[in-house]
């Protein structure tokens, strides 16, 4: 199975993470380590773009849930964007889709964050 490529981009105070490939038990530890490091460095606005994520295993879903819970505790904002049909269906079947802030695109998530900042 293909590995996962992680690319990060910072736009002002918002961290955008682009994932490509497959999130499965081999790639999850690296992703989780990066996310915890970013949270510990006080990143409180993160967008994870899943547009090019072809596969997500139960280990991948588990780490997304854990990270989402940490963000909720810290009053941060975490958005998942660009869900492929497979990833969306996987989250729907596991009845977890409603637990996340979902946007169609990075730009839409940025707009939602800016609206919240303006309030």
Rosetta blueprint (number, residue, H / E / L):
1 X L
2 X L
3 X L
4 X E
5 X E
6 X E
7 X E
8 X E
9 X E
10 X E
11 X E
12 X L
13 X L
14 X E
15 X E
16 X E
17 X E
18 X E
19 X E
20 X E
21 X E
22 X E
23 X E
24 X L
25 X H
26 X H
27 X H
28 X H
29 X H
30 X H
31 X H
32 X H
33 X H
34 X H
35 X H
36 X H
37 X H
38 X H
39 X H
40 X H
41 X L
42 X L
43 X L
44 X L
45 X E
46 X E
47 X E
48 X E
49 X E
50 X E
51 X E
52 X E
53 X E
54 X E
55 X E
56 X E
57 X L
58 X H
59 X H
60 X H
61 X H
62 X H
63 X H
64 X H
65 X H
66 X H
67 X H
68 X H
69 X H
70 X H
71 X H
72 X H
73 X H
74 X L
75 X L
76 X L
77 X E
78 X E
79 X E
80 X E
81 X E
82 X L
83 X L
84 X L
85 X H
86 X H
87 X H
88 X H
89 X H
90 X H
91 X H
92 X H
93 X H
94 X L
95 X L
96 X L
97 X H
98 X H
99 X H
100 X L
101 X E
102 X E
103 X E
104 X L
105 X L
106 X H
107 X H
108 X H
109 X H
110 X H
111 X H
112 X H
113 X H
114 X H
115 X H
116 X H
117 X H
118 X H
119 X L
